[in-house]
Amino acid sequence: MTLDVVNAENQKVGSLDLDDAVFAGPVKTDLIWESVVRANAAGRRGTHMTKTRGLVSGTGRKPWKQKGTGRAQVGEARNPLWRKGGTVFGPQPRSYEYTLPKKVERGALRAALMARLREGAVIVVDELRATEIKTKAAAELLRRLGATGRTLVIDIAPDENFTRSARNIPGVTIARSGRIDARDVMQAGRIIATRAAVERLQEVLG
């Protein structure tokens, strides 16, 4: 597969040959699914909590004596059987994050990039740099490259001026090539990557 390389004016300035051993073959959607589910789980806050019998308000005094009243035996008003009592085995704050094998994550990223390349959603530019910090100029540059809506910009080391210029544009995410995953690739409507970033990804995923 050969991709056109364009400049900031969206004019072709070269081409980039992709290794068929990396970006050819069937798209393994099962790996993409596993990576996306893992990323979504890691993003959960996990702050849910219910009060146990030790946390609900109320006295710990025994409501009535153990025997002789004809009523059920009760130890305290906060027991789970009573109204406003504590909750047994309710949800508690925890982390939903877990890890997948590195080969699975790399395979998922490779499959996601393959899918987006075949859709024509990937634009390769020679470089992304800005001489000044100006959001309007960055928005115009992205518009010329066909970036509308949710856009993922990938570079090995993003230019600081460009990053500060584009970070306030709605829907635009700037990421390092070594910090992206399958979810980042799949949820973006347009992917703009520098030539160096694509070459690095091809090297890592090969």
RAHU-V439605 format. One record per pair of residues at least 12 apart in sequence whose C-alpha atoms are under 10 Angstrom apart, sorted by the first residue. I is the first residue (numbers start at 1). J is the second residue. D is the distance in whole Angstrom. If there is no record, write none. Layout:
i/j/d
I/J/D
I/J/D
This chain:
i/j/d
1/16/8
1/17/6
1/18/5
1/19/7
1/20/7
1/23/8
1/24/8
1/117/9
1/118/10
2/15/7
2/16/6
2/17/4
2/18/6
2/19/9
2/20/10
3/15/6
3/16/5
3/17/6
3/18/8
3/117/9
3/120/10
3/122/9
3/123/8
3/124/7
3/195/10
4/16/6
4/17/9
4/123/8
4/124/7
4/125/8
4/126/10
4/195/10
5/123/8
5/124/5
5/125/5
5/126/6
5/127/10
5/193/10
5/194/9
5/195/7
6/123/8
6/124/6
6/125/5
6/126/6
6/127/9
6/145/9
6/194/9
6/195/9
7/124/9
7/125/5
7/126/6
7/127/7
7/128/8
7/141/10
7/145/9
7/194/10
8/125/7
8/126/8
8/127/8
8/128/7
8/129/9
8/140/10
8/141/6
8/142/8
8/144/8
8/145/7
9/125/10
9/140/10
9/141/7
9/142/10
9/143/10
9/144/7
9/145/7
10/123/9
10/124/10
10/125/8
10/141/9
10/142/10
10/143/10
10/144/6
10/145/6
10/146/9
11/125/9
11/144/10
11/145/9
12/124/10
12/125/9
12/126/10
13/125/9
13/126/8
14/124/10
14/125/9
14/126/9
15/124/9
15/125/10
15/126/10
15/195/9
16/124/9
16/195/8
16/198/9
16/199/9
17/199/9
18/198/9
18/199/8
18/202/8
19/199/10
19/202/7
19/203/9
19/206/8
20/206/10
21/202/10
21/205/10
21/206/7
22/107/10
22/110/7
22/111/9
22/113/10
22/114/9
22/201/10
22/202/7
22/203/9
22/204/10
22/205/7
22/206/5
23/110/7
23/111/8
23/112/10
23/113/8
23/114/6
23/115/9
23/117/9
23/118/10
23/202/8
23/205/9
23/206/9
24/110/10
24/111/9
24/114/7
24/118/10
25/111/9
25/114/9
26/111/8
26/114/9
26/115/9
27/107/10
27/108/9
27/110/9
27/111/5
27/112/8
27/113/9
27/114/7
27/115/6
28/107/8
28/108/7
28/110/9
28/111/6
28/112/8
28/114/9
28/115/9
29/107/10
29/108/8
29/111/7
29/112/8
29/115/9
30/104/10
30/107/10
30/108/8
30/111/9
31/103/10
31/104/6
31/105/8
31/106/9
31/107/7
31/108/5
31/109/8
31/110/9
31/111/8
31/112/9
31/182/9
32/104/9
32/105/8
32/106/10
32/107/8
32/108/5
32/109/7
32/110/9
32/111/7
32/112/6
32/181/9
32/182/6
32/183/8
32/185/10
32/186/9
33/108/8
33/112/10
33/182/9
33/183/9
34/100/8
34/104/8
34/105/9
34/108/8
34/182/9
34/183/10
35/99/9
35/100/8
35/104/8
35/105/6
35/106/9
35/107/9
35/108/6
35/109/8
35/181/8
35/182/6
35/183/7
36/105/10
36/108/9
36/181/8
36/182/6
36/183/5
36/184/9
36/186/9
36/187/10
37/183/9
38/96/9
38/97/7
38/98/7
38/99/7
38/100/8
38/105/10
38/183/9
39/96/10
39/97/8
39/98/9
39/99/9
39/181/8
39/182/9
39/183/7
39/184/9
40/96/9
40/97/9
40/183/9
41/95/9
41/96/5
41/97/6
41/98/8
42/95/8
42/96/6
42/97/4
42/98/7
42/99/9
43/95/9
43/96/8
43/97/8
44/94/10
44/95/8
44/96/7
44/97/8
45/93/9
45/94/8
45/95/7
45/96/8
45/97/10
46/91/9
46/92/8
46/93/5
46/94/5
46/95/6
46/96/7
46/97/10
47/91/9
47/92/7
47/93/5
47/94/7
47/95/9
48/90/9
48/91/6
48/92/6
48/93/6
48/94/8
49/90/7
49/91/5
49/92/4
49/93/6
49/94/9
50/86/8
50/87/7
50/88/9
50/89/9
50/90/6
50/91/6
50/92/6
50/93/9
51/84/10
51/85/9
51/86/6
51/87/6
51/88/9
51/89/10
51/90/8
51/91/9
51/92/9
52/78/9
52/79/9
52/80/8
52/85/8
52/86/4
52/87/5
52/88/6
52/89/8
52/90/8
52/91/10
52/92/10
53/76/10
53/77/9
53/78/6
53/79/6
53/80/7
53/84/10
53/85/6
53/86/4
53/87/7
53/88/8
54/78/8
54/79/9
54/85/10
54/86/7
54/87/10
55/78/9
55/85/9
55/86/7
55/87/10
56/77/10
56/78/7
56/79/10
56/84/8
56/85/7
56/86/6
56/87/9
57/77/9
57/78/8
57/84/9
57/85/9
57/86/9
58/76/9
58/77/7
58/78/6
58/79/10
58/84/9
58/85/9
59/76/7
59/77/7
59/78/7
60/75/8
60/76/5
60/77/7
60/78/7
60/79/9
61/74/10
61/75/7
61/76/6
61/77/8
61/78/10
62/74/7
62/75/5
62/76/5
62/77/7
63/75/7
63/76/6
63/77/7
64/76/9
103/205/9
105/181/7
105/182/8
105/205/10
106/181/8
106/182/9
106/201/10
106/204/8
106/205/6
106/206/9
107/182/9
107/205/8
107/206/10
108/181/8
108/182/6
108/183/9
109/180/8
109/181/6
109/182/5
109/183/8
109/184/9
109/185/8
109/186/9
109/201/9
109/205/8
110/181/9
110/182/8
110/185/10
110/201/9
110/202/9
110/204/10
110/205/6
110/206/9
111/182/8
111/185/10
111/186/10
112/181/9
112/182/6
112/183/8
112/184/9
112/185/6
112/186/6
113/181/10
113/182/8
113/185/7
113/186/8
113/191/10
113/201/10
115/185/9
115/186/9
116/185/8
116/186/7
116/188/9
116/189/9
116/190/9
116/191/8
117/191/9
120/190/9
120/191/9
121/146/10
121/147/10
121/151/10
121/185/10
121/188/9
121/189/7
121/190/5
121/191/6
121/192/8
122/152/10
122/153/10
122/185/10
122/189/9
122/190/6
122/191/5
122/192/6
122/193/7
123/145/8
123/146/9
123/147/9
123/153/10
123/190/8
123/191/6
123/192/5
123/193/6
123/194/8
123/195/10
124/145/9
124/154/10
124/191/8
124/192/6
124/193/5
124/194/5
124/195/6
124/196/9
124/197/9
124/198/8
125/145/9
125/155/10
125/192/7
125/193/6
125/194/5
125/195/6
125/196/9
125/197/10
125/198/10
126/193/9
126/194/6
126/195/5
126/196/8
126/197/10
127/155/8
127/158/9
127/159/9
127/193/8
127/194/5
127/195/7
127/196/8
127/197/10
128/141/9
128/142/10
128/153/9
128/154/10
128/155/8
128/158/8
128/159/7
128/161/10
128/162/7
128/163/9
128/192/9
128/193/9
128/194/7
128/195/10
129/158/8
129/159/6
129/160/8
129/161/7
129/162/6
129/163/9
130/159/7
130/160/8
130/161/6
130/162/5
130/163/9
130/164/10
130/165/8
131/159/10
131/160/10
131/161/7
131/162/8
132/160/10
132/161/6
132/162/8
132/164/9
132/165/8
133/160/9
133/161/5
133/162/7
133/163/9
133/164/6
133/165/5
133/166/9
134/161/8
134/162/8
134/164/8
134/165/5
134/166/8
135/161/10
135/162/8
135/163/10
135/164/8
135/165/4
135/166/6
135/167/8
135/168/7
135/169/7
136/165/8
136/166/9
136/169/9
137/162/9
137/165/8
137/166/9
138/161/10
138/162/7
138/163/9
138/164/9
138/165/6
138/166/6
138/167/9
138/169/9
139/165/8
139/166/7
139/168/10
139/169/7
139/170/10
139/172/10
141/166/10
142/166/9
142/172/9
142/192/9
145/190/10
145/192/8
146/190/8
146/191/10
146/192/9
147/171/10
147/172/9
147/189/8
147/190/6
147/191/8
147/192/8
148/170/10
148/171/8
148/172/9
148/189/8
148/190/7
149/169/10
149/170/8
149/171/6
149/172/8
149/188/8
149/189/7
149/190/8
150/169/10
150/170/8
150/171/4
150/172/6
150/173/8
150/187/8
150/188/5
150/189/5
150/190/7
150/191/9
151/169/10
151/170/9
151/171/6
151/172/5
151/173/6
151/174/8
151/184/10
151/185/9
151/187/9
151/188/5
151/189/6
151/190/5
151/191/6
151/192/7
152/171/8
152/172/6
152/173/5
152/174/6
152/175/7
152/180/10
152/184/7
152/185/7
152/186/10
152/187/9
152/188/6
152/189/8
152/190/6
152/191/5
152/192/6
152/193/8
153/166/10
153/172/7
153/173/6
153/174/5
153/175/6
153/176/8
153/177/9
153/185/10
153/188/10
153/190/9
153/191/6
153/192/5
153/193/6
153/194/8
154/173/9
154/174/6
154/175/5
154/176/6
154/177/6
154/178/9
154/179/9
154/180/8
154/185/10
154/191/8
154/192/6
154/193/5
154/194/7
154/195/10
154/196/10
154/197/7
154/198/8
155/174/8
155/175/7
155/176/5
155/177/6
155/178/9
155/192/9
155/193/6
155/194/6
155/195/8
155/196/7
155/197/5
155/198/8
155/200/9
156/175/8
156/176/5
156/177/5
156/178/7
156/179/10
156/193/9
156/194/8
156/195/9
156/196/7
156/197/5
156/198/9
156/199/10
156/200/8
156/201/9
157/175/9
157/176/6
157/177/8
157/178/10
157/196/10
157/197/9
158/174/8
158/175/7
158/176/7
158/177/9
158/194/10
158/197/10
162/174/9
163/175/9
171/188/9
171/189/10
172/188/9
172/190/10
172/191/10
173/188/9
173/191/10
174/192/9
174/193/10
175/193/10
176/193/10
176/197/8
177/193/9
177/194/9
177/196/9
177/197/6
177/198/8
177/199/10
177/200/7
177/201/7
177/204/10
178/197/9
178/200/9
178/201/8
178/204/9
